[in-house]
């Protein structure tokens, strides 16, 4: 772990942000507790995500909640039982197990994401990659399924898994939400919830965990609709994108495109991909992360369900870390769940005007068929019932037989004109997905600064755990009483905290370390003229303001971003 990560982890433990779970028993890799301050920051980030993805798009996005325990059949249908795997390799000497692609990347500094086990094995053998602990020889690479298995109820036949994503709950609930919401597309279903992934090698604190929360939207669309997303909401917004075609040429630097260019130049497979990437950009900026880009995944790097994927890569403290994933899932999920459940998950699209279409249908010669006996009828009907008229017609054209007898003897294909008022289709899905704890960690890491001998967590005001702290300068009853009075007047409007423990300098230091933007200090002068000082976290500057106007001043600082010095009389000295 790098020096900056070590410092952030120390700060997180010291100030109640997060720490390894079950510490008193030695901890468990990939499991972390969020402390009191961590939970406050997390909740702020989740609500900020809701603002960007749900509330600002309430005309077509709703939020639901589904169970974490998932029946096995659901994840068989989704392909996770078969495909949700990572490559592992074992040291033949110490028997430590490593994620093979990560070990190669760390040892050889080469990207091998998505390569099959055989290719990873070849690279390990040819390049002489050994166990990093004892230099032991490594085994053949094999796949390891990341699903946590469980038993639902007392019966061993009723197996389930902890969900690895919230998406499948939204796919299985699609029909209910569609029918109860507005029965039209586009329709976004959002969810924030816990997931479990049995990671081989959890690392970097909250970056890669075995249990965490996800913020996801499954956005259902008609792929053939001429209705365009409201891209005008992002006029002037530029996104940095590293395209797959550029990666294949060895290019590492992303290019800049407007949201409209992503669509017009067909960089994204559907305009809604560009829309949600733009939303994600604004959200990440509000987390305080200014440097990021979108990297298109190559076909072998994509998940089994994806037709196109972009990872949003945040550049924080000089490191590149994925903060969100954007996948075009097509009709894969709803089609699979329709197939496995036997339920129709299509939607009906009504035409503006009825269309006259030619339809083929099968006419059976019952008399001829019944002459062949009951067993033949049963076999014949069982076979053709699974075929479309076009398939039967092709069979007849090729003199096809059932049970040794020509199909053409027992039926014919007729074509009729019909007036149709619409058609059924399976919606396609665009998915933007964020890890909550990962977002918390990257936000904290990005905000971490050192000033003189102090740590200052320069969190954006929107995600700071508290907006303001109130301190009495001295342990004198009149000052404490006044400070509490001011605190009571603030807490109904602002997220405020009161602290009278330790010296004022130490209290300021604690506030800086958890990212409180402003501190209000009550001192002897307050008792004389009813003024207080406000201290700015980022500059350590102080101004003096009338206590009666304090609420109004804080509104300007927190919501209007006015210049700090303009709200009061600058104070030359400080209580540091």
C-alpha positions in Angstrom: 0.0 0.0 0.0 1.4 3.4 -1.0 2.2 6.1 1.6 -0.9 8.2 0.8 -3.2 5.1 1.2 -1.5 4.3 4.5 -2.1 7.9 5.7 -5.7 7.8 4.7 -6.3 4.5 6.4 -4.7 5.9 9.6 -6.9 9.0 9.4 -10.0 6.8 8.8 -9.3 4.7 11.9 -8.4 7.7 14.1 -11.5 9.8 13.2 -14.2 7.1 12.8 -14.5 6.9 9.1 -13.8 3.2 8.5 -11.7 0.3 9.7 -11.3 -3.5 9.2 -14.3 -5.5 10.5 -13.9 -7.9 13.4 -10.6 -6.2 14.4 -10.6 -7.8 17.8 -10.4 -11.3 16.1 -7.8 -10.3 13.7 -10.1 -9.0 10.9 -11.3 -10.6 7.7 -9.9 -9.5 4.4 -12.4 -7.6 2.2 -14.7 -6.7 5.1 -14.9 -3.1 6.6 -16.9 -1.3 9.1 -18.0 2.3 8.4 -17.8 4.4 11.6 -20.0 7.3 12.7 -18.3 9.8 10.4 -18.0 7.3 7.6 -21.7 6.6 7.7 -22.5 10.4 7.5 -20.3 10.8 4.5 -21.7 7.7 2.8 -25.3 8.8 3.3 -24.4 12.2 1.8 -22.8 10.5 -1.2 -25.8 8.2 -1.7 -28.2 11.1 -1.6 -26.1 13.1 -4.0 -26.2 10.1 -6.3 -30.0 9.9 -5.9 -30.2 13.6 -6.8 -28.2 13.2 -10.0 -29.6 9.8 -11.2 -33.1 9.6 -9.6 -34.5 12.9 -8.5 -33.2 15.0 -11.4 -34.7 12.3 -13.8 -37.9 11.6 -11.9 -39.9 11.8 -15.2 -38.5 8.4 -16.1 -36.6 6.9 -13.1 -38.0 5.3 -10.0 -36.3 3.6 -7.1 -37.1 0.2 -5.6 -35.5 -2.3 -3.1 -35.1 -6.0 -3.6 -33.6 -8.9 -1.5 -30.0 -9.6 -1.2 -30.6 -13.4 -1.2 -31.3 -14.6 -4.7 -32.6 -18.0 -5.8 -30.1 -20.1 -7.8 -32.4 -20.2 -10.9 -32.3 -16.4 -11.2 -28.5 -16.3 -11.3 -28.4 -19.3 -13.6 -30.7 -17.4 -16.0 -28.5 -14.3 -15.7 -25.3 -16.3 -16.6 -23.6 -15.5 -13.3 -23.4 -19.2 -12.1 -21.5 -20.0 -15.3 -19.6 -16.7 -16.0 -19.1 -14.8 -12.8 -15.5 -15.9 -12.4 -12.0 -14.7 -11.9 -8.7 -16.5 -12.8 -6.7 -17.9 -9.9 -3.3 -19.5 -9.6 -1.7 -21.3 -6.6 1.8 -21.5 -5.3 2.9 -25.1 -5.3 5.2 -24.5 -2.4 3.3 -22.3 0.1 -0.2 -22.9 -1.4 -1.1 -19.3 -1.3 -3.7 -18.4 -4.0 -3.5 -15.3 -6.1 -5.7 -13.7 -8.7 -3.7 -14.5 -11.8 -4.3 -11.4 -13.9 -3.5 -9.1 -11.0 -0.3 -11.0 -10.2 0.9 -10.7 -13.8 -0.1 -7.0 -14.0 1.8 -6.2 -10.8 4.9 -8.3 -11.7 5.2 -7.6 -15.4 3.3 -4.2 -15.7 1.2 -5.5 -18.6 -2.6 -5.5 -19.0 -4.0 -9.0 -19.3 -7.6 -8.3 -18.3 -10.0 -10.7 -19.8 -7.5 -13.2 -21.2 -8.5 -16.9 -20.8 -6.8 -19.2 -18.2 -4.7 -21.0 -20.9 -3.2 -17.7 -22.1 -2.5 -16.5 -18.5 -0.8 -19.8 -17.8 1.4 -19.4 -20.9 2.5 -15.9 -19.9 3.3 -17.1 -16.4 5.4 -20.0 -17.7 7.2 -18.0 -20.5 7.9 -14.9 -18.3 9.0 -16.9 -15.3 6.4 -15.4 -12.9 6.9 -16.9 -9.4 5.2 -16.6 -6.0 5.9 -13.2 -4.6 6.3 -14.6 -1.1 8.7 -17.6 -1.4 9.5 -17.8 -5.1 7.6 -21.0 -5.5 6.4 -22.3 -8.9 2.9 -21.5 -9.8 0.1 -23.9 -10.9 -2.0 -23.9 -14.0 -4.5 -21.0 -14.0 -8.1 -21.9 -13.3 -11.4 -20.1 -12.9 -12.9 -19.4 -9.5 -16.6 -18.5 -9.1 -17.2 -15.4 -7.0 -20.7 -16.1 -5.8 -21.4 -16.6 -2.1 -23.6 -19.7 -1.9 -26.3 -20.1 0.7 -29.3 -22.3 1.5 -32.8 -20.9 1.6 -34.8 -22.5 4.4 -34.2 -26.0 5.8 -34.2 -27.9 2.5 -30.8 -28.5 0.8 -32.5 -28.5 -2.6 -33.5 -24.8 -2.2 -30.2 -23.2 -3.0 -29.4 -19.5 -3.4 -26.7 -17.0 -3.6 -25.9 -13.6 -2.2 -26.5 -11.2 -5.1 -23.3 -10.0 -6.8 -25.2 -7.0 -8.2 -28.6 -5.4 -7.6 -29.4 -5.6 -11.3 -31.2 -9.0 -11.3 -33.7 -7.9 -8.7 -34.6 -5.0 -11.0 -34.9 -7.2 -14.1 -37.2 -9.7 -12.3 -39.3 -6.8 -11.0 -39.4 -5.0 -14.4 -42.9 -6.1 -15.4 -44.4 -5.0 -12.0 -42.7 -1.6 -12.1 -43.6 -1.1 -15.8 -47.3 -1.8 -15.1 -47.5 0.2 -11.9 -45.5 3.2 -13.0 -46.7 4.5 -16.4 -46.6 1.6 -18.8 -44.2 3.3 -21.3 -40.5 3.5 -22.1 -38.0 4.8 -21.4 -38.1 3.5 -17.8 -35.3 3.6 -15.3 -35.3 1.4 -12.2 -32.8 2.5 -9.6 -31.5 0.7 -6.5 -29.0 1.1 -3.7 -28.2 -2.1 -1.9 -25.7 -4.5 -0.4 -24.0 -7.2 -2.6 -21.5 -9.9 -1.9 -18.6 -11.0 -4.1 -16.1 -13.6 -2.9 -13.1 -11.8 -4.1 -9.9 -13.7 -4.4 -7.6 -11.0 -3.3 -9.4 -8.0 -1.7 -7.1 -4.9 -1.6 -6.6 -1.2 -1.1 -9.1 -0.8 1.7 -12.5 0.0 0.3 -11.5 -0.3 -3.3 -12.0 -4.1 -3.6 -14.2 -5.7 -0.9 -16.2 -8.9 -0.4 -19.3 -7.1 0.8 -20.3 -3.6 -0.2 -23.1 -1.4 -1.5 -23.9 -0.6 -5.1 -25.8 2.3 -6.6 -27.3 1.2 -10.0 -29.8 2.2 -12.6 -31.2 -0.3 -15.1 -32.6 1.9 -17.8 -35.1 0.2 -20.2 -35.4 1.5 -23.7 -37.0 0.8 -27.0 -33.8 0.4 -29.2 -35.7 1.5 -32.3 -37.4 4.5 -30.9 -36.8 7.8 -32.6 -37.2 9.6 -29.3 -33.9 11.1 -28.2 -32.6 11.7 -24.6 -32.6 15.3 -23.4 -28.9 15.8 -24.3 -29.5 19.6 -24.2 -29.2 19.4 -20.4 -25.4 18.9 -21.0 -24.7 21.7 -23.5 -21.0 22.5 -23.4 -20.0 19.5 -21.4 -16.9 17.7 -22.7 -16.1 14.1 -21.8 -12.7 12.5 -22.1 -13.0 9.1 -23.7 -10.4 6.4 -24.6 -12.1 4.4 -27.4 -11.5 0.7 -27.9 -10.1 1.4 -31.4 -7.6 3.8 -29.9 -6.5 1.2 -27.3 -6.0 -1.4 -30.0 -3.5 1.0 -31.6 -1.6 1.4 -28.4 -3.0 4.8 -27.6 -3.3 5.6 -23.8 -4.4 9.2 -23.9 -8.1 9.8 -24.1 -9.7 12.2 -26.6 -12.2 14.9 -25.7 -15.8 14.8 -27.1 -19.0 16.7 -26.5 -22.0 14.6 -25.5 -23.5 15.3 -28.9 -20.3 14.1 -30.6 -20.4 10.8 -28.7 -23.8 10.2 -30.4 -23.1 11.7 -33.9 -19.8 9.9 -34.3 -21.3 6.7 -33.0 -18.8 6.3 -30.2 -21.6 5.0 -28.1 -24.0 2.3 -29.4 -27.0 4.2 -28.2 -27.6 7.9 -27.3 -28.8 7.0 -23.8 -25.2 5.7 -23.1 -24.0 9.2 -23.6 -26.7 10.7 -21.5 -25.9 8.6 -18.4 -22.1 9.0 -18.9 -22.8 12.8 -18.7 -24.9 12.4 -15.6 -22.0 10.3 -14.0 -19.5 13.1 -14.9 -21.5 15.7 -13.1 -21.9 13.4 -10.1 -18.2 12.6 -9.8 -17.3 16.3 -10.1 -19.6 17.0 -7.2 -17.6 14.5 -5.2 -14.7 16.8 -5.7 -12.9 14.6 -8.3 -12.1 16.8 -11.2 -9.8 14.5 -13.2 -11.4 11.4 -14.8 -12.1 9.8 -18.2 -14.1 7.0 -19.8 -12.3 3.9 -21.1 -14.1 1.6 -23.5 -13.5 -2.1 -22.8 -12.4 -4.4 -25.5 -14.7 -7.4 -26.4 -12.6 -9.8 -24.3 -12.6 -7.4 -21.3 -16.4 -7.0 -21.2 -18.9 -8.9 -19.0 -20.8 -11.7 -20.6 -24.0 -9.7 -20.8 -22.5 -6.5 -22.3 -22.5 -5.3 -25.9 -20.5 -2.2 -25.0 -18.9 -1.1 -21.7 -17.1 2.1 -20.5 -15.3 2.2 -17.2 -15.2 5.7 -15.7 -11.6 6.0 -14.4 -11.0 8.6 -11.6 -7.4 9.9 -11.3 -6.9 10.6 -7.6 -3.6 11.4 -6.0 -1.9 10.3 -9.2 -3.6 6.9 -9.3 -6.2 5.6 -11.7 -9.1 3.8 -10.2 -12.4 2.7 -11.7 -15.3 4.6 -10.0 -18.2 3.5 -12.2 -19.1 1.1 -15.0 -21.5 1.9 -17.9 -22.8 -1.1 -19.9 -25.1 -1.5 -22.8 -26.7 -4.9 -21.8 -29.1 -5.1 -24.8 -32.0 -7.4 -24.3 -29.8 -10.1 -22.8 -31.2 -10.1 -19.3 -35.0 -9.8 -20.0 -34.7 -12.4 -22.7 -32.9 -14.9 -20.4 -35.3 -14.3 -17.6 -38.3 -14.8 -20.0 -36.7 -18.0 -21.2 -36.0 -19.5 -17.7 -39.1 -18.3 -16.0 -41.6 -18.9 -18.8 -43.0 -15.4 -18.2 -43.5 -12.9 -21.0 -41.3 -9.8 -20.2 -41.9 -8.1 -23.5 -43.8 -4.8 -23.8 -46.3 -3.8 -26.4 -45.6 -0.8 -28.7 -48.7 0.7 -30.2 -48.3 2.2 -33.7 -49.5 5.7 -34.5 -51.5 4.2 -37.4 -52.4 0.5 -37.9 -50.2 -1.4 -40.4 -51.3 -4.0 -42.9 -49.0 -6.9 -42.8 -48.8 -10.4 -44.4 -48.8 -13.2 -41.9 -48.3 -16.9 -42.4 -50.2 -19.4 -40.5 -50.4 -23.2 -40.4 -53.6 -25.0 -41.5 -53.7 -28.7 -40.4 -55.5 -31.4 -42.3 -57.2 -33.1 -39.3 -58.8 -35.9 -41.4 -55.4 -36.9 -42.9 -53.7 -36.7 -39.6 -56.2 -38.7 -37.6 -55.9 -41.6 -40.0 -52.4 -42.1 -38.9 -53.3 -43.0 -35.3 -53.0 -41.4 -31.8 -49.3 -41.9 -31.3 -48.3 -40.3 -34.6 -50.7 -37.4 -34.0 -49.1 -36.8 -30.6 -45.5 -36.8 -32.0 -46.5 -34.7 -35.0 -48.2 -32.0 -33.0 -45.5 -32.0 -30.4 -42.9 -31.3 -33.1 -44.6 -28.6 -35.1 -45.9 -26.7 -32.0 -42.3 -25.7 -31.3 -41.8 -24.3 -34.8 -42.6 -21.0 -36.5 -44.7 -21.1 -39.7 -41.6 -20.0 -41.7 -39.6 -23.0 -40.2 -42.4 -25.4 -41.1 -42.5 -24.0 -44.6 -38.8 -24.5 -45.0 -39.2 -28.1 -43.7 -41.9 -28.8 -46.3 -39.8 -27.2 -49.1 -37.0 -29.7 -48.3 -39.4 -32.6 -48.2 -39.0 -32.9 -44.4 -40.6 -35.8 -42.5 -41.8 -36.6 -39.0 -41.7 -40.2 -37.9 -40.8 -41.1 -41.5 -43.9 -39.4 -43.1 -43.8 -36.2 -45.2 -45.0 -33.2 -43.3 -46.7 -31.8 -46.4 -49.3 -34.6 -46.3 -50.9 -33.2 -43.1 -50.8 -29.4 -43.3 -50.3 -26.3 -45.5 -49.1 -22.8 -45.1 -51.5 -19.9 -45.9 -50.7 -16.2 -46.1 -53.2 -13.6 -45.0 -53.2 -9.8 -44.7 -53.9 -8.6 -41.2 -54.2 -5.1 -39.7 -52.0 -4.8 -36.7 -52.0 -2.0 -34.1 -48.6 -2.6 -32.6 -45.9 -5.1 -31.8 -44.2 -6.8 -28.9 -40.5 -6.5 -28.2 -38.0 -7.0 -25.4 -36.6 -3.7 -24.1 -32.9 -3.1 -24.2 -31.0 -1.9 -21.1 -28.4 0.8 -20.4 -26.7 0.4 -17.0 -24.7 3.0 -15.0 -23.3 1.4 -11.8 -21.3 2.8 -8.9 -19.8 1.2 -5.8 -20.7 3.2 -2.7 -17.8 2.4 -0.4 -15.4 2.8 -3.4 -16.9 6.3 -4.0 -16.5 7.1 -0.3 -12.9 6.0 -0.3 -12.0 7.9 -3.5 -13.8 11.0 -2.2 -11.8 10.9 1.0 -8.6 10.1 -0.8 -9.1 13.0 -3.2 -9.9 15.4 -0.3 -6.9 14.4 1.8 -4.4 17.3 2.2 -1.6 18.1 4.6 -1.0 21.7 5.8 2.0 22.4 8.0 1.8 19.5 10.5 -2.0 19.0 10.2 -4.3 16.9 8.0 -7.2 18.7 6.3 -9.9 16.8 4.6 -11.1 19.2 2.0 -14.4 17.5 1.2 -17.0 19.2 -1.0 -19.6 20.9 1.2 -22.3 18.6 -0.1 -20.7 15.5 1.3 -19.1 16.8 4.5 -20.3 14.9 7.6 -21.4 18.2 9.3 -21.8 21.7 7.9 -20.8 23.6 10.9 -19.3 23.0 14.4 -20.0 25.3 17.4 -17.3 25.8 20.0 -17.1 27.7 23.3 -13.6 29.2 23.5 -13.3 28.9 27.3 -14.9 26.6 29.9 -16.8 29.4 31.5 -20.5 29.0 32.2 -21.7 32.2 30.4 -19.7 31.3 27.3 -20.8 27.7 27.3 -24.4 28.8 27.8 -24.2 31.2 24.9 -22.5 28.6 22.7 -25.2 26.1 23.4 -27.9 28.7 22.7 -26.2 29.4 19.3 -25.9 25.6 18.6 -29.6 25.1 19.3 -30.4 27.9 16.9 -28.4 26.3 14.1 -29.2 22.6 14.4 -32.7 22.9 13.2 -31.6 24.3 9.9 -28.0 23.0 9.5 -26.1 19.8 10.2 -24.4 21.1 13.3 -22.2 19.6 16.0 -21.2 21.0 19.4 -17.8 20.3 21.0 -16.3 21.7 24.2 -13.7 19.0 24.7 -10.0 20.0 24.8 -8.2 23.1 23.6 -9.7 25.2 20.8 -6.7 24.3 18.6 -7.3 20.6 19.0 -11.0 21.0 18.3 -10.2 22.9 15.1 -7.8 20.0 14.2 -10.5 17.4 14.7 -12.9 19.4 12.6 -10.3 19.7 9.8 -9.6 16.0 9.9 -13.3 15.1 9.3 -13.9 17.8 6.8 -16.3 20.3 8.6 -16.3 23.4 6.3 -17.0 26.0 9.1 -16.4 26.4 12.8 -18.3 29.0 14.9 -16.4 30.0 18.1 -18.0 31.8 21.0 -15.6 33.9 23.1 -15.7 36.6 25.8 -16.3 39.3 23.1 -19.5 37.5 22.2 -20.9 38.3 25.6 -20.1 42.0 25.0 -21.3 42.7 21.4 -23.1 39.4 20.4 -20.5 38.6 17.6 -18.9 35.3 16.9 -16.0 34.1 14.7 -16.5 31.8 11.8 -13.4 29.8 10.7 -12.9 28.5 7.2 -11.6 25.0 7.0 -9.6 25.3 3.8 -7.9 28.7 4.4 -8.0 28.8 8.2 -9.1 32.4 7.8 -11.6 33.8 10.3 -14.3 36.5 10.2 -16.4 38.1 12.9 -20.2 38.3 12.3 -23.2 39.3 14.3 -24.7 36.2 16.0 -28.2 37.3 15.0 -27.2 37.0 11.3 -25.3 33.7 11.6 -27.9 31.6 9.9 -28.1 33.9 6.9 -24.3 34.0 6.7 -24.0 30.2 6.7 -26.7 29.9 4.0 -24.6 32.2 1.8 -21.4 30.3 2.5 -22.9 26.8 2.1 -25.3 27.3 -0.7 -24.3 30.5 -2.6 -20.5 30.0 -2.5 -19.9 33.7 -1.7 -16.4 34.8 -0.9 -15.6 34.0 2.7 -14.0 37.4 3.6 -17.1 39.2 2.3 -19.5 37.9 5.0 -17.9 39.5 8.0 -15.0 41.5 9.5 -11.6 39.7 9.0 -9.9 38.6 12.2 -6.2 39.2 12.3 -5.2 36.7 14.9 -6.4 33.1 15.4 -7.1 30.6 18.1 -5.0 27.9 16.4 
